[in-house]
Amino acid sequence: MKVAYFDCFSGVSGDMILGAIIDAGLPFADLKSELETLDLSGYSLSAGKIVKGGVTAHKLDVTLDAPSKRPHRHYPDIVKIIEASRLDLSIKEKALLTFQIIAEAESKIHGVPIEKVHFHEVGAVDSIVDIVGAAIGLVRLNIGKVYSSSVNVGSGEVLTEHGVLPVPAPATAEILKGVPTYASGPAKELATPTGAAILKANAISFGPSPLMIAESTGYGAGGYDLADRPNVLRLTIGEAPSNNGMEESLVELRTDIDDMNPERFPVVRGLLFDSAALDVTFTATQMKKGRPGVTVTVLCEPHNSTQLETILFCHTTTLGIKRYKVGRVSLRRRMGKVTTRFGSVDVKIAELPDGGTRAVPEFESVLAQAKRSGVSFGEVYNAAISISVLKENNSDD
């Protein structure tokens, strides 16, 4: 499966994303041909290579025939343009999701219904081209999963039609909620609402690069000439190693506690799982002066780590938390059902590296059938396992 990784060390914008996609292998002619299926006119599109801080990158330019007559568009107008096009359904879905993210952010900031949201910059032709073009590129390059680094949003102030505002602009800040961001370099607006929304709509995680065998690298140029870094966005496209497993970059949080009422641990466990923890374990340990203690270990995606740390600090007696970057490989799995003499039981089916499968009955489903049938948990569980094994053997034949 092909994966893509956006490295936002110098910010991100719509034209930088599209420039990087073209630089990484999307033919410009194919992009123009697909964009022509949109009911948009009055613009011309060009792309070429330029040098930014010693790095050669693609710069995409949208030129309006009559800039002073740029139409005002609301969210429903843009939805109609995309839905009425002859673009593939997968391209439409990616573009519509991106605009939905922007519309929801603008709706919250300005306090108006989403259908009344007036798109200032993103309603312009050039940003429609960026968003739809990015969707075209990801689909045409057969990208299965998109990942992104933390986002450098820049710093300082930005001039908007509502006056001078701090960086990141309100829409960008709203869109990037839940995404790890930082400020580095000169006082410039490095992340725009359009670029942030494209990443939010497509990236499944934000953090270190995933495990991949790199095949192509593209650079998209921004509009700044910065003194300390090239204003470019790097895109790496590669093949995920095929081992029937899923590679993930995660964070492990760990803390030792020896002075907390044990009754509080189940409460903390529930709060952590409710806040997107992937796993929570309590392990007995021995601490200073021979006191018995508990090691609390939490596994999570990188962008959820701060929220989970807050729960640990606020709901336990810990004074410090260790944080580790870890890699996890897990089997691909799907849900299925088996029919036993006690009724239907849900099973989780894992795909093994040798091509086989392994089914494990789901606890809650087994328990429900055991209670309904008036038999032990073990009887229902063993019946489900026996039928699952029989199915696996028959499929091998």
BELVENMO-V395791 format. One record per residue. N is the residue number from 1. RES is the residue in one letter. PHI is phi as a letter, one per 20 degrees, with the letter a starting at -180 (none if undefined). PSI is psi in whole degrees, -180 to 180 (999 if undefined). OMEGA is omega as a letter, one per 40 degrees, with the letter a starting at -180 (NA if undefined). Layout:
n:N res:RES phi:PHI psi:PSI omega:OMEGA
n:N res:RES phi:PHI psi:PSI omega:OMEGA
This chain:
n:1 res:M phi:none psi:136 omega:i
n:2 res:K phi:e psi:138 omega:i
n:3 res:V phi:c psi:155 omega:i
n:4 res:A phi:c psi:143 omega:a
n:5 res:Y phi:c psi:120 omega:i
n:6 res:F phi:e psi:126 omega:i
n:7 res:D phi:d psi:105 omega:a
n:8 res:C phi:e psi:45 omega:a
n:9 res:F phi:f psi:-19 omega:i
n:10 res:S phi:c psi:29 omega:i
n:11 res:G phi:n psi:-175 omega:a
n:12 res:V phi:b psi:139 omega:i
n:13 res:S phi:b psi:169 omega:a
n:14 res:G phi:f psi:-44 omega:a
n:15 res:D phi:f psi:-29 omega:i
n:16 res:M phi:f psi:-41 omega:i
n:17 res:I phi:f psi:-48 omega:a
n:18 res:L phi:f psi:-38 omega:i
n:19 res:G phi:f psi:-41 omega:i
n:20 res:A phi:f psi:-38 omega:i
n:21 res:I phi:f psi:-42 omega:i
n:22 res:I phi:f psi:-43 omega:a
n:23 res:D phi:f psi:-29 omega:a
n:24 res:A phi:e psi:-5 omega:i
n:25 res:G phi:p psi:-7 omega:i
n:26 res:L phi:f psi:119 omega:i
n:27 res:P phi:f psi:132 omega:a
n:28 res:F phi:f psi:-37 omega:i
n:29 res:A phi:f psi:-39 omega:i
n:30 res:D phi:f psi:-40 omega:i
n:31 res:L phi:f psi:-49 omega:a
n:32 res:K phi:f psi:-40 omega:a
n:33 res:S phi:f psi:-43 omega:a
n:34 res:E phi:f psi:-37 omega:i
n:35 res:L phi:f psi:-25 omega:i
n:36 res:E phi:f psi:-13 omega:i
n:37 res:T phi:f psi:-11 omega:i
n:38 res:L phi:e psi:147 omega:i
n:39 res:D phi:e psi:66 omega:i
n:40 res:L phi:c psi:140 omega:i
n:41 res:S phi:b psi:176 omega:i
n:42 res:G phi:n psi:24 omega:i
n:43 res:Y phi:b psi:161 omega:i
n:44 res:S phi:c psi:151 omega:a
n:45 res:L phi:c psi:133 omega:i
n:46 res:S phi:b psi:154 omega:i
n:47 res:A phi:b psi:142 omega:i
n:48 res:G phi:a psi:168 omega:a
n:49 res:K phi:e psi:137 omega:i
n:50 res:I phi:c psi:169 omega:i
n:51 res:V phi:d psi:126 omega:i
n:52 res:K phi:c psi:111 omega:i
n:53 res:G phi:l psi:37 omega:i
n:54 res:G phi:n psi:1 omega:i
n:55 res:V phi:d psi:128 omega:i
n:56 res:T phi:f psi:128 omega:a
n:57 res:A phi:b psi:160 omega:i
n:58 res:H phi:e psi:134 omega:i
n:59 res:K phi:d psi:124 omega:i
n:60 res:L phi:d psi:134 omega:a
n:61 res:D phi:c psi:132 omega:i
n:62 res:V phi:d psi:120 omega:a
n:63 res:T phi:d psi:123 omega:i
n:64 res:L phi:e psi:139 omega:i
n:65 res:D phi:f psi:-36 omega:a
n:66 res:A phi:c psi:83 omega:a
n:67 res:P phi:g psi:-33 omega:a
n:68 res:S phi:f psi:-15 omega:a
n:69 res:K phi:d psi:27 omega:i
n:70 res:R phi:f psi:124 omega:a
n:71 res:P phi:f psi:148 omega:i
n:72 res:H phi:e psi:134 omega:a
n:73 res:R phi:c psi:145 omega:i
n:74 res:H phi:d psi:168 omega:a
n:75 res:Y phi:g psi:-48 omega:i
n:76 res:P phi:f psi:-31 omega:i
n:77 res:D phi:f psi:-42 omega:a
n:78 res:I phi:f psi:-40 omega:i
n:79 res:V phi:g psi:-44 omega:a
n:80 res:K phi:f psi:-41 omega:i
n:81 res:I phi:g psi:-45 omega:a
n:82 res:I phi:f psi:-46 omega:a
n:83 res:E phi:f psi:-30 omega:a
n:84 res:A phi:e psi:-8 omega:a
n:85 res:S phi:f psi:171 omega:i
n:86 res:R phi:e psi:20 omega:i
n:87 res:L phi:f psi:154 omega:i
n:88 res:D phi:g psi:151 omega:a
n:89 res:L phi:g psi:-40 omega:a
n:90 res:S phi:f psi:-35 omega:i
n:91 res:I phi:f psi:-45 omega:i
n:92 res:K phi:g psi:-45 omega:a
n:93 res:E phi:f psi:-44 omega:i
n:94 res:K phi:f psi:-43 omega:a
n:95 res:A phi:f psi:-42 omega:a
n:96 res:L phi:f psi:-38 omega:i
n:97 res:L phi:f psi:-40 omega:i
n:98 res:T phi:f psi:-47 omega:i
n:99 res:F phi:f psi:-33 omega:i
n:100 res:Q phi:f psi:-42 omega:i
n:101 res:I phi:f psi:-43 omega:i
n:102 res:I phi:f psi:-44 omega:a
n:103 res:A phi:f psi:-42 omega:i
n:104 res:E phi:f psi:-38 omega:i
n:105 res:A phi:f psi:-46 omega:i
n:106 res:E phi:f psi:-38 omega:i
n:107 res:S phi:f psi:-44 omega:a
n:108 res:K phi:f psi:-42 omega:a
n:109 res:I phi:f psi:-43 omega:a
n:110 res:H phi:e psi:-6 omega:i
n:111 res:G phi:m psi:39 omega:i
n:112 res:V phi:c psi:155 omega:i
n:113 res:P phi:g psi:151 omega:a
n:114 res:I phi:f psi:-35 omega:a
n:115 res:E phi:f psi:-14 omega:i
n:116 res:K phi:e psi:0 omega:a
n:117 res:V phi:f psi:126 omega:i
n:118 res:H phi:e psi:117 omega:a
n:119 res:F phi:e psi:117 omega:a
n:120 res:H phi:f psi:-81 omega:i
n:121 res:E phi:f psi:-45 omega:a
n:122 res:V phi:f psi:-11 omega:i
n:123 res:G phi:e psi:-9 omega:a
n:124 res:A phi:f psi:159 omega:a
n:125 res:V phi:g psi:-42 omega:a
n:126 res:D phi:f psi:-36 omega:a
n:127 res:S phi:f psi:-31 omega:i
n:128 res:I phi:f psi:-41 omega:i
n:129 res:V phi:f psi:-44 omega:a
n:130 res:D phi:f psi:-48 omega:a
n:131 res:I phi:f psi:-48 omega:i
n:132 res:V phi:f psi:-38 omega:i
n:133 res:G phi:f psi:-40 omega:i
n:134 res:A phi:f psi:-41 omega:i
n:135 res:A phi:f psi:-42 omega:i
n:136 res:I phi:g psi:-47 omega:a
n:137 res:G phi:f psi:-45 omega:a
n:138 res:L phi:f psi:-37 omega:i
n:139 res:V phi:f psi:-46 omega:a
n:140 res:R phi:f psi:-25 omega:i
n:141 res:L phi:e psi:6 omega:i
n:142 res:N phi:l psi:42 omega:i
n:143 res:I phi:f psi:120 omega:i
n:144 res:G phi:e psi:-40 omega:i
n:145 res:K phi:c psi:142 omega:i
n:146 res:V phi:d psi:134 omega:i
n:147 res:Y phi:c psi:160 omega:i
n:148 res:S phi:b psi:154 omega:i
n:149 res:S phi:f psi:176 omega:i
n:150 res:S phi:g psi:155 omega:a
n:151 res:V phi:d psi:124 omega:i
n:152 res:N phi:e psi:108 omega:a
n:153 res:V phi:e psi:-11 omega:a
n:154 res:G phi:n psi:-168 omega:a
n:155 res:S phi:b psi:-177 omega:i
n:156 res:G phi:n psi:-144 omega:a
n:157 res:E phi:c psi:157 omega:i
n:158 res:V phi:c psi:140 omega:i
n:159 res:L phi:e psi:120 omega:i
n:160 res:T phi:d psi:176 omega:i
n:161 res:E phi:f psi:-9 omega:i
n:162 res:H phi:d psi:7 omega:i
n:163 res:G phi:o psi:-170 omega:a
n:164 res:V phi:e psi:129 omega:a
n:165 res:L phi:c psi:154 omega:i
n:166 res:P phi:f psi:152 omega:i
n:167 res:V phi:e psi:135 omega:e
n:168 res:P phi:f psi:153 omega:i
n:169 res:A phi:g psi:155 omega:a
n:170 res:P phi:g psi:-43 omega:a
n:171 res:A phi:f psi:-42 omega:i
n:172 res:T phi:f psi:-44 omega:i
n:173 res:A phi:f psi:-40 omega:i
n:174 res:E phi:f psi:-44 omega:a
n:175 res:I phi:f psi:-37 omega:a
n:176 res:L phi:e psi:12 omega:i
n:177 res:K phi:g psi:133 omega:a
n:178 res:G phi:n psi:-4 omega:a
n:179 res:V phi:d psi:133 omega:i
n:180 res:P phi:f psi:125 omega:a
n:181 res:T phi:c psi:165 omega:i
n:182 res:Y phi:b psi:169 omega:i
n:183 res:A phi:c psi:123 omega:a
n:184 res:S phi:b psi:144 omega:i
n:185 res:G phi:n psi:-160 omega:a
n:186 res:P phi:f psi:165 omega:a
n:187 res:A phi:f psi:83 omega:a
n:188 res:K phi:c psi:156 omega:i
n:189 res:E phi:e psi:102 omega:a
n:190 res:L phi:e psi:-22 omega:i
n:191 res:A phi:d psi:129 omega:a
n:192 res:T phi:d psi:162 omega:i
n:193 res:P phi:g psi:-41 omega:a
n:194 res:T phi:f psi:-49 omega:i
n:195 res:G phi:f psi:-43 omega:i
n:196 res:A phi:f psi:-40 omega:a
n:197 res:A phi:f psi:-38 omega:i
n:198 res:I phi:f psi:-43 omega:i
n:199 res:L phi:f psi:-46 omega:a
n:200 res:K phi:f psi:-35 omega:a
n:201 res:A phi:f psi:-25 omega:a
n:202 res:N phi:d psi:-31 omega:a
n:203 res:A phi:f psi:134 omega:i
n:204 res:I phi:e psi:-16 omega:i
n:205 res:S phi:a psi:159 omega:a
n:206 res:F phi:c psi:121 omega:a
n:207 res:G phi:r psi:-145 omega:a
n:208 res:P phi:f psi:160 omega:i
n:209 res:S phi:f psi:140 omega:i
n:210 res:P phi:f psi:165 omega:i
n:211 res:L phi:f psi:123 omega:i
n:212 res:M phi:b psi:159 omega:i
n:213 res:I phi:d psi:105 omega:a
n:214 res:A phi:f psi:137 omega:i
n:215 res:E phi:d psi:-33 omega:i
n:216 res:S phi:b psi:152 omega:i
n:217 res:T phi:c psi:134 omega:i
n:218 res:G phi:c psi:150 omega:i
n:219 res:Y phi:c psi:130 omega:i
n:220 res:G phi:d psi:130 omega:a
n:221 res:A phi:e psi:139 omega:i
n:222 res:G phi:e psi:-171 omega:a
n:223 res:G phi:e psi:-2 omega:a
n:224 res:Y phi:e psi:154 omega:i
n:225 res:D phi:d psi:98 omega:a
n:226 res:L phi:e psi:149 omega:a
n:227 res:A phi:f psi:-31 omega:a
n:228 res:D phi:d psi:-4 omega:a
n:229 res:R phi:a psi:154 omega:i
n:230 res:P phi:f psi:136 omega:i
n:231 res:N phi:e psi:75 omega:a
n:232 res:V phi:c psi:157 omega:i
n:233 res:L phi:d psi:128 omega:a
n:234 res:R phi:e psi:134 omega:i
n:235 res:L phi:c psi:124 omega:i
n:236 res:T phi:d psi:129 omega:i
n:237 res:I phi:d psi:133 omega:a
n:238 res:G phi:b psi:-175 omega:a
n:239 res:E phi:d psi:128 omega:i
n:240 res:A phi:f psi:133 omega:i
n:241 res:P phi:g psi:136 omega:a
n:242 res:S phi:e psi:103 omega:i
n:243 res:N phi:c psi:20 omega:a
n:244 res:N phi:m psi:12 omega:i
n:245 res:G phi:d psi:171 omega:i
n:246 res:M phi:d psi:122 omega:i
n:247 res:E phi:e psi:132 omega:i
n:248 res:E phi:c psi:146 omega:i
n:249 res:S phi:d psi:115 omega:a
n:250 res:L phi:c psi:175 omega:i
n:251 res:V phi:c psi:136 omega:i
n:252 res:E phi:d psi:126 omega:i
n:253 res:L phi:d psi:137 omega:a
n:254 res:R phi:b psi:134 omega:i
n:255 res:T phi:b psi:147 omega:i
n:256 res:D phi:d psi:133 omega:a
n:257 res:I phi:c psi:131 omega:i
n:258 res:D phi:c psi:12 omega:a
n:259 res:D phi:c psi:32 omega:a
n:260 res:M phi:c psi:141 omega:i
n:261 res:N phi:g psi:125 omega:a
n:262 res:P phi:g psi:-24 omega:a
n:263 res:E phi:f psi:-19 omega:a
n:264 res:R phi:e psi:-20 omega:a
n:265 res:F phi:f psi:-45 omega:i
n:266 res:P phi:f psi:-33 omega:i
n:267 res:V phi:f psi:-46 omega:i
n:268 res:V phi:f psi:-42 omega:i
n:269 res:R phi:g psi:-44 omega:i
n:270 res:G phi:f psi:-43 omega:i
n:271 res:L phi:f psi:-40 omega:a
n:272 res:L phi:f psi:-45 omega:i
n:273 res:F phi:f psi:-36 omega:i
n:274 res:D phi:f psi:-21 omega:a
n:275 res:S phi:d psi:31 omega:i
n:276 res:A phi:m psi:20 omega:i
n:277 res:A phi:f psi:139 omega:i
n:278 res:L phi:e psi:-30 omega:i
n:279 res:D phi:b psi:145 omega:i
n:280 res:V phi:c psi:126 omega:i
n:281 res:T phi:c psi:148 omega:i
n:282 res:F phi:d psi:125 omega:a
n:283 res:T phi:c psi:130 omega:i
n:284 res:A phi:f psi:140 omega:i
n:285 res:T phi:b psi:169 omega:i
n:286 res:Q phi:d psi:130 omega:a
n:287 res:M phi:d psi:-165 omega:a
n:288 res:K phi:g psi:146 omega:i
n:289 res:K phi:m psi:23 omega:i
n:290 res:G phi:m psi:12 omega:a
n:291 res:R phi:f psi:138 omega:i
n:292 res:P phi:f psi:144 omega:a
n:293 res:G phi:b psi:-178 omega:a
n:294 res:V phi:c psi:128 omega:i
n:295 res:T phi:e psi:119 omega:i
n:296 res:V phi:e psi:122 omega:a
n:297 res:T phi:c psi:128 omega:a
n:298 res:V phi:c psi:128 omega:i
n:299 res:L phi:d psi:134 omega:a
n:300 res:C phi:b psi:167 omega:i
n:301 res:E phi:f psi:150 omega:a
n:302 res:P phi:g psi:-41 omega:a
n:303 res:H phi:f psi:-8 omega:i
n:304 res:N phi:d psi:-4 omega:a
n:305 res:S phi:f psi:-41 omega:a
n:306 res:T phi:f psi:-43 omega:i
n:307 res:Q phi:f psi:-40 omega:a
n:308 res:L phi:f psi:-35 omega:i
n:309 res:E phi:f psi:-40 omega:i
n:310 res:T phi:f psi:-41 omega:i
n:311 res:I phi:f psi:-44 omega:i
n:312 res:L phi:f psi:-42 omega:a
n:313 res:F phi:f psi:-37 omega:a
n:314 res:C phi:e psi:-26 omega:a
n:315 res:H phi:d psi:5 omega:i
n:316 res:T phi:c psi:179 omega:i
n:317 res:T phi:e psi:9 omega:a
n:318 res:T phi:f psi:149 omega:i
n:319 res:L phi:d psi:-6 omega:a
n:320 res:G phi:b psi:147 omega:a
n:321 res:I phi:c psi:131 omega:i
n:322 res:K phi:e psi:141 omega:a
n:323 res:R phi:c psi:128 omega:a
n:324 res:Y phi:c psi:141 omega:i
n:325 res:K phi:e psi:127 omega:a
n:326 res:V phi:c psi:154 omega:i
n:327 res:G phi:d psi:144 omega:i
n:328 res:R phi:c psi:134 omega:i
n:329 res:V phi:d psi:130 omega:a
n:330 res:S phi:c psi:153 omega:a
n:331 res:L phi:f psi:142 omega:i
n:332 res:R phi:f psi:143 omega:a
n:333 res:R phi:b psi:160 omega:i
n:334 res:R phi:b psi:164 omega:i
n:335 res:M phi:e psi:146 omega:i
n:336 res:G phi:b psi:-175 omega:i
n:337 res:K phi:c psi:149 omega:i
n:338 res:V phi:c psi:148 omega:a
n:339 res:T phi:d psi:116 omega:i
n:340 res:T phi:d psi:175 omega:i
n:341 res:R phi:f psi:-11 omega:i
n:342 res:F phi:e psi:-4 omega:a
n:343 res:G phi:p psi:-175 omega:a
n:344 res:S phi:f psi:137 omega:i
n:345 res:V phi:c psi:132 omega:i
n:346 res:D phi:f psi:139 omega:i
n:347 res:V phi:c psi:148 omega:i
n:348 res:K phi:e psi:124 omega:a
n:349 res:I phi:d psi:117 omega:i
n:350 res:A phi:e psi:140 omega:i
n:351 res:E phi:e psi:118 omega:a
n:352 res:L phi:e psi:155 omega:a
n:353 res:P phi:g psi:-27 omega:a
n:354 res:D phi:e psi:7 omega:i
n:355 res:G phi:n psi:-12 omega:i
n:356 res:G phi:e psi:-177 omega:i
n:357 res:T phi:c psi:161 omega:i
n:358 res:R phi:c psi:127 omega:a
n:359 res:A phi:d psi:138 omega:i
n:360 res:V phi:c psi:124 omega:i
n:361 res:P phi:f psi:143 omega:i
n:362 res:E phi:e psi:133 omega:a
n:363 res:F phi:g psi:-52 omega:a
n:364 res:E phi:f psi:-38 omega:i
n:365 res:S phi:f psi:-42 omega:i
n:366 res:V phi:f psi:-45 omega:a
n:367 res:L phi:f psi:-41 omega:a
n:368 res:A phi:f psi:-43 omega:a
n:369 res:Q phi:f psi:-33 omega:i
n:370 res:A phi:f psi:-44 omega:i
n:371 res:K phi:f psi:-42 omega:a
n:372 res:R phi:f psi:-37 omega:a
n:373 res:S phi:e psi:-12 omega:a
n:374 res:G phi:m psi:33 omega:i
n:375 res:V phi:c psi:176 omega:a
n:376 res:S phi:f psi:157 omega:i
n:377 res:F phi:g psi:-43 omega:a
n:378 res:G phi:f psi:-35 omega:i
n:379 res:E phi:f psi:-47 omega:a
n:380 res:V phi:f psi:-43 omega:a
n:381 res:Y phi:g psi:-49 omega:a
n:382 res:N phi:f psi:-36 omega:i
n:383 res:A phi:f psi:-42 omega:i
n:384 res:A phi:f psi:-41 omega:i
n:385 res:I phi:f psi:-45 omega:a
n:386 res:S phi:f psi:-44 omega:i
n:387 res:I phi:f psi:-37 omega:i
n:388 res:S phi:f psi:-45 omega:i
n:389 res:V phi:f psi:-40 omega:i
n:390 res:L phi:f psi:-42 omega:i
n:391 res:K phi:f psi:-42 omega:i
n:392 res:E phi:f psi:-43 omega:i
n:393 res:N phi:f psi:-40 omega:i
n:394 res:N phi:f psi:-35 omega:i
n:395 res:S phi:f psi:-31 omega:i
n:396 res:D phi:f psi:-33 omega:a
n:397 res:D phi:f psi:999 omega:NA
